[in-house]
Amino acid sequence: MNLKCNICDCNIDSENGDIIGEFGISPVAFCVWCLSSMTDMVIQLNGFDDIPTLQERIIMLREEQGDRSVQAMQRYTAKLRKKLKEMKNDTSK
């Protein structure tokens, strides 16, 4: 079966980065050029090509998620401080 890009009708070669998948239950195929163009369009439409917009979105995501990565780093740092304190106490005896 020779698949064609749903946008430009070129032949699909999944080994060269072309994508074969589904939109819901509808089968779709996109060449790397059309996929790249769609991705760029979504980035522009959502303002993700604008640094202040991206920074604002990052802040919103951190607030929504409670910034788990920062919390995890804080817990790890606290454990390291505790171990360091214990090591200092052991060497002072």
PyMOL Python script that loads the backbone (N, CA, C, O; Angstrom):
from pymol import cmd

cmd.read_pdbstr("""\
ATOM      1  N   MET A   1       0.833  -1.180   0.000  1.00  0.00           N
ATOM      2  CA  MET A   1       0.000   0.000   0.000  1.00  0.00           C
ATOM      3  C   MET A   1       0.880   1.246   0.000  1.00  0.00           C
ATOM      4  O   MET A   1       1.757   1.385   0.853  1.00  0.00           O
ATOM      5  N   ASN A   2       0.654   2.142  -0.941  1.00  0.00           N
ATOM      6  CA  ASN A   2       1.449   3.347  -1.090  1.00  0.00           C
ATOM      7  C   ASN A   2       0.702   4.520  -0.459  1.00  0.00           C
ATOM      8  O   ASN A   2      -0.226   5.059  -1.061  1.00  0.00           O
ATOM      9  N   LEU A   3       1.104   4.921   0.757  1.00  0.00           N
ATOM     10  CA  LEU A   3       0.431   6.012   1.457  1.00  0.00           C
ATOM     11  C   LEU A   3       0.866   7.361   0.909  1.00  0.00           C
ATOM     12  O   LEU A   3       2.004   7.535   0.472  1.00  0.00           O
ATOM     13  N   LYS A   4      -0.065   8.319   0.939  1.00  0.00           N
ATOM     14  CA  LYS A   4       0.199   9.680   0.489  1.00  0.00           C
ATOM     15  C   LYS A   4      -0.046  10.642   1.641  1.00  0.00           C
ATOM     16  O   LYS A   4      -0.885  10.387   2.505  1.00  0.00           O
ATOM     17  N   CYS A   5       0.690  11.750   1.648  1.00  0.00           N
ATOM     18  CA  CYS A   5       0.481  12.802   2.636  1.00  0.00           C
ATOM     19  C   CYS A   5      -0.919  13.366   2.449  1.00  0.00           C
ATOM     20  O   CYS A   5      -1.339  13.649   1.327  1.00  0.00           O
ATOM     21  N   ASN A   6      -1.641  13.527   3.558  1.00  0.00           N
ATOM     22  CA  ASN A   6      -2.999  14.050   3.495  1.00  0.00           C
ATOM     23  C   ASN A   6      -3.055  15.520   3.079  1.00  0.00           C
ATOM     24  O   ASN A   6      -4.132  16.020   2.754  1.00  0.00           O
ATOM     25  N   ILE A   7      -1.933  16.213   3.082  1.00  0.00           N
ATOM     26  CA  ILE A   7      -1.933  17.628   2.710  1.00  0.00           C
ATOM     27  C   ILE A   7      -1.383  17.834   1.296  1.00  0.00           C
ATOM     28  O   ILE A   7      -2.062  18.409   0.445  1.00  0.00           O
ATOM     29  N   CYS A   8      -0.164  17.369   1.044  1.00  0.00           N
ATOM     30  CA  CYS A   8       0.479  17.674  -0.242  1.00  0.00           C
ATOM     31  C   CYS A   8       0.465  16.512  -1.228  1.00  0.00           C
ATOM     32  O   CYS A   8       0.874  16.673  -2.379  1.00  0.00           O
ATOM     33  N   ASP A   9       0.005  15.357  -0.796  1.00  0.00           N
ATOM     34  CA  ASP A   9      -0.155  14.182  -1.655  1.00  0.00           C
ATOM     35  C   ASP A   9       1.171  13.542  -2.090  1.00  0.00           C
ATOM     36  O   ASP A   9       1.189  12.763  -3.043  1.00  0.00           O
ATOM     37  N   CYS A  10       2.281  13.861  -1.406  1.00  0.00           N
ATOM     38  CA  CYS A  10       3.541  13.186  -1.745  1.00  0.00           C
ATOM     39  C   CYS A  10       3.558  11.800  -1.095  1.00  0.00           C
ATOM     40  O   CYS A  10       2.785  11.535  -0.174  1.00  0.00           O
ATOM     41  N   ASN A  11       4.430  10.931  -1.568  1.00  0.00           N
ATOM     42  CA  ASN A  11       4.550   9.583  -1.011  1.00  0.00           C
ATOM     43  C   ASN A  11       5.084   9.648   0.418  1.00  0.00           C
ATOM     44  O   ASN A  11       5.955  10.462   0.725  1.00  0.00           O
ATOM     45  N   ILE A  12       4.559   8.788   1.287  1.00  0.00           N
ATOM     46  CA  ILE A  12       4.969   8.727   2.691  1.00  0.00           C
ATOM     47  C   ILE A  12       6.051   7.677   2.866  1.00  0.00           C
ATOM     48  O   ILE A  12       5.938   6.550   2.383  1.00  0.00           O
ATOM     49  N   ASP A  13       7.112   8.078   3.575  1.00  0.00           N
ATOM     50  CA  ASP A  13       8.199   7.159   3.918  1.00  0.00           C
ATOM     51  C   ASP A  13       8.470   7.318   5.406  1.00  0.00           C
ATOM     52  O   ASP A  13       9.160   8.249   5.820  1.00  0.00           O
ATOM     53  N   SER A  14       7.928   6.409   6.211  1.00  0.00           N
ATOM     54  CA  SER A  14       8.039   6.527   7.667  1.00  0.00           C
ATOM     55  C   SER A  14       9.481   6.438   8.156  1.00  0.00           C
ATOM     56  O   SER A  14       9.774   6.848   9.279  1.00  0.00           O
ATOM     57  N   GLU A  15      10.379   5.915   7.341  1.00  0.00           N
ATOM     58  CA  GLU A  15      11.794   5.839   7.734  1.00  0.00           C
ATOM     59  C   GLU A  15      12.505   7.177   7.580  1.00  0.00           C
ATOM     60  O   GLU A  15      13.627   7.341   8.059  1.00  0.00           O
ATOM     61  N   ASN A  16      11.867   8.128   6.920  1.00  0.00           N
ATOM     62  CA  ASN A  16      12.467   9.452   6.722  1.00  0.00           C
ATOM     63  C   ASN A  16      11.808  10.529   7.575  1.00  0.00           C
ATOM     64  O   ASN A  16      11.984  11.718   7.309  1.00  0.00           O
ATOM     65  N   GLY A  17      11.054  10.131   8.592  1.00  0.00           N
ATOM     66  CA  GLY A  17      10.445  11.094   9.490  1.00  0.00           C
ATOM     67  C   GLY A  17       8.989  11.398   9.201  1.00  0.00           C
ATOM     68  O   GLY A  17       8.363  12.158   9.938  1.00  0.00           O
ATOM     69  N   ASP A  18       8.438  10.823   8.146  1.00  0.00           N
ATOM     70  CA  ASP A  18       7.019  11.013   7.874  1.00  0.00           C
ATOM     71  C   ASP A  18       6.203  10.295   8.952  1.00  0.00           C
ATOM     72  O   ASP A  18       6.665   9.317   9.539  1.00  0.00           O
ATOM     73  N   ILE A  19       4.998  10.783   9.206  1.00  0.00           N
ATOM     74  CA  ILE A  19       4.172  10.289  10.302  1.00  0.00           C
ATOM     75  C   ILE A  19       2.911   9.622   9.769  1.00  0.00           C
ATOM     76  O   ILE A  19       2.231  10.145   8.886  1.00  0.00           O
ATOM     77  N   ILE A  20       2.620   8.457  10.329  1.00  0.00           N
ATOM     78  CA  ILE A  20       1.380   7.745  10.026  1.00  0.00           C
ATOM     79  C   ILE A  20       0.662   7.552  11.357  1.00  0.00           C
ATOM     80  O   ILE A  20       1.245   7.047  12.317  1.00  0.00           O
ATOM     81  N   GLY A  21      -0.605   7.956  11.409  1.00  0.00           N
ATOM     82  CA  GLY A  21      -1.330   7.841  12.673  1.00  0.00           C
ATOM     83  C   GLY A  21      -2.816   8.003  12.462  1.00  0.00           C
ATOM     84  O   GLY A  21      -3.352   7.689  11.399  1.00  0.00           O
ATOM     85  N   GLU A  22      -3.473   8.499  13.495  1.00  0.00           N
ATOM     86  CA  GLU A  22      -4.920   8.666  13.443  1.00  0.00           C
ATOM     87  C   GLU A  22      -5.326   9.944  14.150  1.00  0.00           C
ATOM     88  O   GLU A  22      -4.759  10.298  15.184  1.00  0.00           O
ATOM     89  N   PHE A  23      -6.305  10.633  13.594  1.00  0.00           N
ATOM     90  CA  PHE A  23      -7.010  11.719  14.267  1.00  0.00           C
ATOM     91  C   PHE A  23      -8.314  11.096  14.714  1.00  0.00           C
ATOM     92  O   PHE A  23      -9.248  10.958  13.924  1.00  0.00           O
ATOM     93  N   GLY A  24      -8.382  10.719  15.987  1.00  0.00           N
ATOM     94  CA  GLY A  24      -9.562   9.985  16.453  1.00  0.00           C
ATOM     95  C   GLY A  24      -9.593   8.629  15.764  1.00  0.00           C
ATOM     96  O   GLY A  24      -8.716   7.793  15.984  1.00  0.00           O
ATOM     97  N   ILE A  25     -10.602   8.414  14.933  1.00  0.00           N
ATOM     98  CA  ILE A  25     -10.694   7.143  14.197  1.00  0.00           C
ATOM     99  C   ILE A  25     -10.310   7.302  12.733  1.00  0.00           C
ATOM    100  O   ILE A  25     -10.351   6.337  11.970  1.00  0.00           O
ATOM    101  N   SER A  26      -9.935   8.520  12.336  1.00  0.00           N
ATOM    102  CA  SER A  26      -9.578   8.779  10.938  1.00  0.00           C
ATOM    103  C   SER A  26      -8.081   8.587  10.726  1.00  0.00           C
ATOM    104  O   SER A  26      -7.274   9.255  11.372  1.00  0.00           O
ATOM    105  N   PRO A  27      -7.702   7.674   9.821  1.00  0.00           N
ATOM    106  CA  PRO A  27      -6.285   7.484   9.539  1.00  0.00           C
ATOM    107  C   PRO A  27      -5.714   8.703   8.812  1.00  0.00           C
ATOM    108  O   PRO A  27      -6.351   9.266   7.921  1.00  0.00           O
ATOM    109  N   VAL A  28      -4.502   9.097   9.209  1.00  0.00           N
ATOM    110  CA  VAL A  28      -3.834  10.232   8.578  1.00  0.00           C
ATOM    111  C   VAL A  28      -2.370   9.893   8.338  1.00  0.00           C
ATOM    112  O   VAL A  28      -1.799   9.015   8.987  1.00  0.00           O
ATOM    113  N   ALA A  29      -1.776  10.611   7.388  1.00  0.00           N
ATOM    114  CA  ALA A  29      -0.353  10.494   7.110  1.00  0.00           C
ATOM    115  C   ALA A  29       0.150  11.870   6.698  1.00  0.00           C
ATOM    116  O   ALA A  29      -0.485  12.559   5.900  1.00  0.00           O
ATOM    117  N   PHE A  30       1.299  12.268   7.251  1.00  0.00           N
ATOM    118  CA  PHE A  30       1.874  13.569   6.924  1.00  0.00           C
ATOM    119  C   PHE A  30       3.352  13.413   6.624  1.00  0.00           C
ATOM    120  O   PHE A  30       4.077  12.717   7.334  1.00  0.00           O
ATOM    121  N   CYS A  31       3.788  14.077   5.550  1.00  0.00           N
ATOM    122  CA  CYS A  31       5.222  14.091   5.258  1.00  0.00           C
ATOM    123  C   CYS A  31       5.899  15.004   6.278  1.00  0.00           C
ATOM    124  O   CYS A  31       5.235  15.783   6.963  1.00  0.00           O
ATOM    125  N   VAL A  32       7.192  14.904   6.369  1.00  0.00           N
ATOM    126  CA  VAL A  32       7.942  15.677   7.363  1.00  0.00           C
ATOM    127  C   VAL A  32       7.768  17.178   7.132  1.00  0.00           C
ATOM    128  O   VAL A  32       7.760  17.949   8.092  1.00  0.00           O
ATOM    129  N   TRP A  33       7.630  17.604   5.883  1.00  0.00           N
ATOM    130  CA  TRP A  33       7.485  19.033   5.582  1.00  0.00           C
ATOM    131  C   TRP A  33       6.133  19.548   6.051  1.00  0.00           C
ATOM    132  O   TRP A  33       6.057  20.608   6.673  1.00  0.00           O
ATOM    133  N   CYS A  34       5.082  18.822   5.766  1.00  0.00           N
ATOM    134  CA  CYS A  34       3.740  19.257   6.188  1.00  0.00           C
ATOM    135  C   CYS A  34       3.594  19.175   7.708  1.00  0.00           C
ATOM    136  O   CYS A  34       2.979  20.047   8.321  1.00  0.00           O
ATOM    137  N   LEU A  35       4.157  18.131   8.313  1.00  0.00           N
ATOM    138  CA  LEU A  35       4.109  18.006   9.776  1.00  0.00           C
ATOM    139  C   LEU A  35       4.829  19.184  10.426  1.00  0.00           C
ATOM    140  O   LEU A  35       4.330  19.766  11.389  1.00  0.00           O
ATOM    141  N   SER A  36       5.993  19.531   9.903  1.00  0.00           N
ATOM    142  CA  SER A  36       6.755  20.667  10.424  1.00  0.00           C
ATOM    143  C   SER A  36       5.967  21.964  10.275  1.00  0.00           C
ATOM    144  O   SER A  36       5.957  22.797  11.181  1.00  0.00           O
ATOM    145  N   SER A  37       5.320  22.127   9.150  1.00  0.00           N
ATOM    146  CA  SER A  37       4.520  23.337   8.915  1.00  0.00           C
ATOM    147  C   SER A  37       3.333  23.412   9.867  1.00  0.00           C
ATOM    148  O   SER A  37       3.014  24.489  10.369  1.00  0.00           O
ATOM    149  N   MET A  38       2.672  22.275  10.123  1.00  0.00           N
ATOM    150  CA  MET A  38       1.549  22.266  11.064  1.00  0.00           C
ATOM    151  C   MET A  38       2.025  22.578  12.475  1.00  0.00           C
ATOM    152  O   MET A  38       1.371  23.326  13.202  1.00  0.00           O
ATOM    153  N   THR A  39       3.154  22.014  12.862  1.00  0.00           N
ATOM    154  CA  THR A  39       3.711  22.274  14.187  1.00  0.00           C
ATOM    155  C   THR A  39       4.030  23.751  14.347  1.00  0.00           C
ATOM    156  O   THR A  39       3.716  24.349  15.375  1.00  0.00           O
ATOM    157  N   ASP A  40       4.652  24.340  13.332  1.00  0.00           N
ATOM    158  CA  ASP A  40       4.982  25.764  13.367  1.00  0.00           C
ATOM    159  C   ASP A  40       3.717  26.615  13.459  1.00  0.00           C
ATOM    160  O   ASP A  40       3.693  27.617  14.174  1.00  0.00           O
ATOM    161  N   MET A  41       2.670  26.221  12.743  1.00  0.00           N
ATOM    162  CA  MET A  41       1.415  26.964  12.776  1.00  0.00           C
ATOM    163  C   MET A  41       0.813  26.935  14.184  1.00  0.00           C
ATOM    164  O   MET A  41       0.339  27.962  14.672  1.00  0.00           O
ATOM    165  N   VAL A  42       0.827  25.783  14.836  1.00  0.00           N
ATOM    166  CA  VAL A  42       0.290  25.669  16.198  1.00  0.00           C
ATOM    167  C   VAL A  42       1.102  26.534  17.155  1.00  0.00           C
ATOM    168  O   VAL A  42       0.536  27.205  18.018  1.00  0.00           O
ATOM    169  N   ILE A  43       2.417  26.522  17.007  1.00  0.00           N
ATOM    170  CA  ILE A  43       3.283  27.348  17.852  1.00  0.00           C
ATOM    171  C   ILE A  43       2.921  28.823  17.699  1.00  0.00           C
ATOM    172  O   ILE A  43       2.801  29.543  18.691  1.00  0.00           O
ATOM    173  N   GLN A  44       2.747  29.275  16.449  1.00  0.00           N
ATOM    174  CA  GLN A  44       2.412  30.678  16.202  1.00  0.00           C
ATOM    175  C   GLN A  44       1.013  31.025  16.704  1.00  0.00           C
ATOM    176  O   GLN A  44       0.818  32.079  17.309  1.00  0.00           O
ATOM    177  N   LEU A  45       0.039  30.153  16.460  1.00  0.00           N
ATOM    178  CA  LEU A  45      -1.337  30.432  16.860  1.00  0.00           C
ATOM    179  C   LEU A  45      -1.499  30.527  18.374  1.00  0.00           C
ATOM    180  O   LEU A  45      -2.365  31.252  18.862  1.00  0.00           O
ATOM    181  N   ASN A  46      -0.669  29.798  19.116  1.00  0.00           N
ATOM    182  CA  ASN A  46      -0.755  29.803  20.574  1.00  0.00           C
ATOM    183  C   ASN A  46       0.201  30.790  21.224  1.00  0.00           C
ATOM    184  O   ASN A  46       0.277  30.871  22.450  1.00  0.00           O
ATOM    185  N   GLY A  47       0.930  31.539  20.407  1.00  0.00           N
ATOM    186  CA  GLY A  47       1.856  32.533  20.941  1.00  0.00           C
ATOM    187  C   GLY A  47       3.106  31.942  21.542  1.00  0.00           C
ATOM    188  O   GLY A  47       3.816  32.623  22.283  1.00  0.00           O
ATOM    189  N   PHE A  48       3.394  30.684  21.238  1.00  0.00           N
ATOM    190  CA  PHE A  48       4.559  30.031  21.826  1.00  0.00           C
ATOM    191  C   PHE A  48       5.866  30.425  21.136  1.00  0.00           C
ATOM    192  O   PHE A  48       6.929  29.905  21.476  1.00  0.00           O
ATOM    193  N   ASP A  49       5.791  31.328  20.184  1.00  0.00           N
ATOM    194  CA  ASP A  49       7.006  31.865  19.573  1.00  0.00           C
ATOM    195  C   ASP A  49       7.379  33.202  20.211  1.00  0.00           C
ATOM    196  O   ASP A  49       8.279  33.897  19.740  1.00  0.00           O
ATOM    197  N   ASP A  50       6.673  33.553  21.294  1.00  0.00           N
ATOM    198  CA  ASP A  50       6.878  34.799  22.005  1.00  0.00           C
ATOM    199  C   ASP A  50       7.389  34.484  23.417  1.00  0.00           C
ATOM    200  O   ASP A  50       6.699  33.831  24.199  1.00  0.00           O
ATOM    201  N   ILE A  51       8.597  34.951  23.736  1.00  0.00           N
ATOM    202  CA  ILE A  51       9.235  34.600  25.012  1.00  0.00           C
ATOM    203  C   ILE A  51       8.399  35.003  26.224  1.00  0.00           C
ATOM    204  O   ILE A  51       8.250  34.185  27.132  1.00  0.00           O
ATOM    205  N   PRO A  52       7.847  36.212  26.294  1.00  0.00           N
ATOM    206  CA  PRO A  52       7.011  36.554  27.463  1.00  0.00           C
ATOM    207  C   PRO A  52       5.798  35.624  27.621  1.00  0.00           C
ATOM    208  O   PRO A  52       5.429  35.270  28.741  1.00  0.00           O
ATOM    209  N   THR A  53       5.190  35.238  26.513  1.00  0.00           N
ATOM    210  CA  THR A  53       4.058  34.312  26.577  1.00  0.00           C
ATOM    211  C   THR A  53       4.508  32.961  27.118  1.00  0.00           C
ATOM    212  O   THR A  53       3.811  32.356  27.933  1.00  0.00           O
ATOM    213  N   LEU A  54       5.665  32.485  26.672  1.00  0.00           N
ATOM    214  CA  LEU A  54       6.197  31.208  27.168  1.00  0.00           C
ATOM    215  C   LEU A  54       6.521  31.285  28.650  1.00  0.00           C
ATOM    216  O   LEU A  54       6.219  30.357  29.400  1.00  0.00           O
ATOM    217  N   GLN A  55       7.128  32.377  29.076  1.00  0.00           N
ATOM    218  CA  GLN A  55       7.465  32.530  30.489  1.00  0.00           C
ATOM    219  C   GLN A  55       6.205  32.553  31.355  1.00  0.00           C
ATOM    220  O   GLN A  55       6.177  31.962  32.434  1.00  0.00           O
ATOM    221  N   GLU A  56       5.168  33.236  30.881  1.00  0.00           N
ATOM    222  CA  GLU A  56       3.908  33.272  31.608  1.00  0.00           C
ATOM    223  C   GLU A  56       3.295  31.878  31.705  1.00  0.00           C
ATOM    224  O   GLU A  56       2.774  31.495  32.752  1.00  0.00           O
ATOM    225  N   ARG A  57       3.360  31.129  30.620  1.00  0.00           N
ATOM    226  CA  ARG A  57       2.798  29.761  30.608  1.00  0.00           C
ATOM    227  C   ARG A  57       3.578  28.846  31.548  1.00  0.00           C
ATOM    228  O   ARG A  57       2.985  28.002  32.221  1.00  0.00           O
ATOM    229  N   ILE A  58       4.885  29.001  31.599  1.00  0.00           N
ATOM    230  CA  ILE A  58       5.710  28.197  32.510  1.00  0.00           C
ATOM    231  C   ILE A  58       5.317  28.479  33.953  1.00  0.00           C
ATOM    232  O   ILE A  58       5.191  27.556  34.759  1.00  0.00           O
ATOM    233  N   ILE A  59       5.123  29.758  34.280  1.00  0.00           N
ATOM    234  CA  ILE A  59       4.704  30.122  35.638  1.00  0.00           C
ATOM    235  C   ILE A  59       3.359  29.486  35.963  1.00  0.00           C
ATOM    236  O   ILE A  59       3.177  28.938  37.051  1.00  0.00           O
ATOM    237  N   MET A  60       2.416  29.555  35.025  1.00  0.00           N
ATOM    238  CA  MET A  60       1.096  28.961  35.237  1.00  0.00           C
ATOM    239  C   MET A  60       1.202  27.448  35.464  1.00  0.00           C
ATOM    240  O   MET A  60       0.549  26.904  36.355  1.00  0.00           O
ATOM    241  N   LEU A  61       2.023  26.776  34.659  1.00  0.00           N
ATOM    242  CA  LEU A  61       2.187  25.332  34.815  1.00  0.00           C
ATOM    243  C   LEU A  61       2.803  24.984  36.159  1.00  0.00           C
ATOM    244  O   LEU A  61       2.395  24.019  36.805  1.00  0.00           O
ATOM    245  N   ARG A  62       3.786  25.772  36.579  1.00  0.00           N
ATOM    246  CA  ARG A  62       4.414  25.522  37.879  1.00  0.00           C
ATOM    247  C   ARG A  62       3.403  25.676  39.009  1.00  0.00           C
ATOM    248  O   ARG A  62       3.390  24.885  39.952  1.00  0.00           O
ATOM    249  N   GLU A  63       2.562  26.694  38.908  1.00  0.00           N
ATOM    250  CA  GLU A  63       1.544  26.901  39.934  1.00  0.00           C
ATOM    251  C   GLU A  63       0.532  25.763  39.940  1.00  0.00           C
ATOM    252  O   GLU A  63       0.127  25.294  41.004  1.00  0.00           O
ATOM    253  N   GLU A  64       0.124  25.317  38.752  1.00  0.00           N
ATOM    254  CA  GLU A  64      -0.850  24.226  38.646  1.00  0.00           C
ATOM    255  C   GLU A  64      -0.285  22.918  39.196  1.00  0.00           C
ATOM    256  O   GLU A  64      -0.994  22.162  39.861  1.00  0.00           O
ATOM    257  N   GLN A  65       0.979  22.657  38.919  1.00  0.00           N
ATOM    258  CA  GLN A  65       1.587  21.388  39.298  1.00  0.00           C
ATOM    259  C   GLN A  65       2.281  21.444  40.648  1.00  0.00           C
ATOM    260  O   GLN A  65       2.792  20.430  41.124  1.00  0.00           O
ATOM    261  N   GLY A  66       2.306  22.600  41.263  1.00  0.00           N
ATOM    262  CA  GLY A  66       3.011  22.718  42.531  1.00  0.00           C
ATOM    263  C   GLY A  66       4.511  22.603  42.332  1.00  0.00           C
ATOM    264  O   GLY A  66       5.249  22.367  43.288  1.00  0.00           O
ATOM    265  N   ASP A  67       4.961  22.764  41.117  1.00  0.00           N
ATOM    266  CA  ASP A  67       6.366  22.667  40.732  1.00  0.00           C
ATOM    267  C   ASP A  67       7.061  21.501  41.423  1.00  0.00           C
ATOM    268  O   ASP A  67       7.953  21.684  42.251  1.00  0.00           O
ATOM    269  N   ARG A  68       6.634  20.316  41.065  1.00  0.00           N
ATOM    270  CA  ARG A  68       7.155  19.079  41.676  1.00  0.00           C
ATOM    271  C   ARG A  68       8.661  18.954  41.570  1.00  0.00           C
ATOM    272  O   ARG A  68       9.298  18.418  42.476  1.00  0.00           O
ATOM    273  N   SER A  69       9.244  19.438  40.482  1.00  0.00           N
ATOM    274  CA  SER A  69      10.692  19.304  40.323  1.00  0.00           C
ATOM    275  C   SER A  69      11.426  20.135  41.365  1.00  0.00           C
ATOM    276  O   SER A  69      12.434  19.689  41.913  1.00  0.00           O
ATOM    277  N   VAL A  70      10.932  21.336  41.644  1.00  0.00           N
ATOM    278  CA  VAL A  70      11.560  22.181  42.659  1.00  0.00           C
ATOM    279  C   VAL A  70      11.380  21.553  44.038  1.00  0.00           C
ATOM    280  O   VAL A  70      12.310  21.532  44.844  1.00  0.00           O
ATOM    281  N   GLN A  71      10.181  21.042  44.304  1.00  0.00           N
ATOM    282  CA  GLN A  71       9.927  20.395  45.583  1.00  0.00           C
ATOM    283  C   GLN A  71      10.835  19.187  45.778  1.00  0.00           C
ATOM    284  O   GLN A  71      11.369  18.977  46.867  1.00  0.00           O
ATOM    285  N   ALA A  72      11.008  18.403  44.737  1.00  0.00           N
ATOM    286  CA  ALA A  72      11.881  17.221  44.824  1.00  0.00           C
ATOM    287  C   ALA A  72      13.321  17.649  45.092  1.00  0.00           C
ATOM    288  O   ALA A  72      14.011  17.031  45.903  1.00  0.00           O
ATOM    289  N   MET A  73      13.778  18.702  44.416  1.00  0.00           N
ATOM    290  CA  MET A  73      15.138  19.194  44.632  1.00  0.00           C
ATOM    291  C   MET A  73      15.299  19.720  46.050  1.00  0.00           C
ATOM    292  O   MET A  73      16.353  19.530  46.658  1.00  0.00           O
ATOM    293  N   GLN A  74      14.277  20.378  46.590  1.00  0.00           N
ATOM    294  CA  GLN A  74      14.348  20.889  47.962  1.00  0.00           C
ATOM    295  C   GLN A  74      14.442  19.736  48.961  1.00  0.00           C
ATOM    296  O   GLN A  74      15.202  19.811  49.927  1.00  0.00           O
ATOM    297  N   ARG A  75      13.669  18.667  48.729  1.00  0.00           N
ATOM    298  CA  ARG A  75      13.744  17.499  49.623  1.00  0.00           C
ATOM    299  C   ARG A  75      15.129  16.857  49.560  1.00  0.00           C
ATOM    300  O   ARG A  75      15.698  16.490  50.588  1.00  0.00           O
ATOM    301  N   TYR A  76      15.661  16.725  48.352  1.00  0.00           N
ATOM    302  CA  TYR A  76      16.982  16.120  48.172  1.00  0.00           C
ATOM    303  C   TYR A  76      18.058  16.964  48.859  1.00  0.00           C
ATOM    304  O   TYR A  76      18.946  16.432  49.525  1.00  0.00           O
ATOM    305  N   THR A  77      17.966  18.281  48.690  1.00  0.00           N
ATOM    306  CA  THR A  77      18.930  19.179  49.325  1.00  0.00           C
ATOM    307  C   THR A  77      18.842  19.081  50.843  1.00  0.00           C
ATOM    308  O   THR A  77      19.868  19.089  51.523  1.00  0.00           O
ATOM    309  N   ALA A  78      17.636  18.990  51.378  1.00  0.00           N
ATOM    310  CA  ALA A  78      17.459  18.853  52.830  1.00  0.00           C
ATOM    311  C   ALA A  78      18.101  17.561  53.328  1.00  0.00           C
ATOM    312  O   ALA A  78      18.737  17.551  54.382  1.00  0.00           O
ATOM    313  N   LYS A  79      17.940  16.477  52.579  1.00  0.00           N
ATOM    314  CA  LYS A  79      18.566  15.204  52.967  1.00  0.00           C
ATOM    315  C   LYS A  79      20.083  15.322  52.960  1.00  0.00           C
ATOM    316  O   LYS A  79      20.753  14.827  53.866  1.00  0.00           O
ATOM    317  N   LEU A  80      20.625  15.981  51.933  1.00  0.00           N
ATOM    318  CA  LEU A  80      22.077  16.152  51.861  1.00  0.00           C
ATOM    319  C   LEU A  80      22.594  16.993  53.026  1.00  0.00           C
ATOM    320  O   LEU A  80      23.637  16.689  53.606  1.00  0.00           O
ATOM    321  N   ARG A  81      21.857  18.054  53.364  1.00  0.00           N
ATOM    322  CA  ARG A  81      22.262  18.883  54.505  1.00  0.00           C
ATOM    323  C   ARG A  81      22.267  18.074  55.793  1.00  0.00           C
ATOM    324  O   ARG A  81      23.180  18.199  56.610  1.00  0.00           O
ATOM    325  N   LYS A  82      21.246  17.246  55.969  1.00  0.00           N
ATOM    326  CA  LYS A  82      21.150  16.419  57.170  1.00  0.00           C
ATOM    327  C   LYS A  82      22.324  15.448  57.245  1.00  0.00           C
ATOM    328  O   LYS A  82      22.926  15.281  58.305  1.00  0.00           O
ATOM    329  N   LYS A  83      22.651  14.805  56.120  1.00  0.00           N
ATOM    330  CA  LYS A  83      23.779  13.863  56.100  1.00  0.00           C
ATOM    331  C   LYS A  83      25.089  14.582  56.387  1.00  0.00           C
ATOM    332  O   LYS A  83      25.934  14.083  57.130  1.00  0.00           O
ATOM    333  N   LEU A  84      25.249  15.761  55.789  1.00  0.00           N
ATOM    334  CA  LEU A  84      26.469  16.532  56.022  1.00  0.00           C
ATOM    335  C   LEU A  84      26.600  16.905  57.491  1.00  0.00           C
ATOM    336  O   LEU A  84      27.691  16.828  58.057  1.00  0.00           O
ATOM    337  N   LYS A  85      25.507  17.305  58.105  1.00  0.00           N
ATOM    338  CA  LYS A  85      25.518  17.654  59.530  1.00  0.00           C
ATOM    339  C   LYS A  85      25.883  16.439  60.374  1.00  0.00           C
ATOM    340  O   LYS A  85      26.656  16.543  61.326  1.00  0.00           O
ATOM    341  N   GLU A  86      25.315  15.273  60.013  1.00  0.00           N
ATOM    342  CA  GLU A  86      25.637  14.042  60.746  1.00  0.00           C
ATOM    343  C   GLU A  86      27.115  13.699  60.581  1.00  0.00           C
ATOM    344  O   GLU A  86      27.763  13.273  61.537  1.00  0.00           O
ATOM    345  N   MET A  87      27.651  13.881  59.382  1.00  0.00           N
ATOM    346  CA  MET A  87      29.068  13.585  59.151  1.00  0.00           C
ATOM    347  C   MET A  87      29.945  14.521  59.970  1.00  0.00           C
ATOM    348  O   MET A  87      30.945  14.087  60.542  1.00  0.00           O
ATOM    349  N   LYS A  88      29.585  15.789  60.032  1.00  0.00           N
ATOM    350  CA  LYS A  88      30.358  16.753  60.827  1.00  0.00           C
ATOM    351  C   LYS A  88      30.334  16.372  62.299  1.00  0.00           C
ATOM    352  O   LYS A  88      31.352  16.461  62.985  1.00  0.00           O
ATOM    353  N   ASN A  89      29.155  15.941  62.793  1.00  0.00           N
ATOM    354  CA  ASN A  89      29.038  15.542  64.196  1.00  0.00           C
ATOM    355  C   ASN A  89      29.862  14.301  64.491  1.00  0.00           C
ATOM    356  O   ASN A  89      30.445  14.194  65.570  1.00  0.00           O
ATOM    357  N   ASP A  90      29.923  13.355  63.553  1.00  0.00           N
ATOM    358  CA  ASP A  90      30.696  12.141  63.746  1.00  0.00           C
ATOM    359  C   ASP A  90      32.193  12.413  63.792  1.00  0.00           C
ATOM    360  O   ASP A  90      32.906  11.771  64.563  1.00  0.00           O
ATOM    361  N   THR A  91      32.686  13.349  62.987  1.00  0.00           N
ATOM    362  CA  THR A  91      34.106  13.643  62.951  1.00  0.00           C
ATOM    363  C   THR A  91      34.553  14.503  64.120  1.00  0.00           C
ATOM    364  O   THR A  91      35.742  14.540  64.434  1.00  0.00           O
ATOM    365  N   SER A  92      33.621  15.200  64.777  1.00  0.00           N
ATOM    366  CA  SER A  92      33.994  16.058  65.901  1.00  0.00           C
ATOM    367  C   SER A  92      34.113  15.281  67.206  1.00  0.00           C
ATOM    368  O   SER A  92      34.557  15.837  68.210  1.00  0.00           O
ATOM    369  N   LYS A  93      33.727  14.013  67.212  1.00  0.00           N
ATOM    370  CA  LYS A  93      33.793  13.203  68.446  1.00  0.00           C
ATOM    371  C   LYS A  93      35.173  12.665  68.682  1.00  0.00           C
ATOM    372  O   LYS A  93      35.403  11.966  69.670  1.00  0.00           O
TER     373      LYS A  93
END
""", "prot")
cmd.dss("prot")
cmd.show_as("cartoon", "prot")
cmd.util.cbc("prot")
cmd.orient("prot")
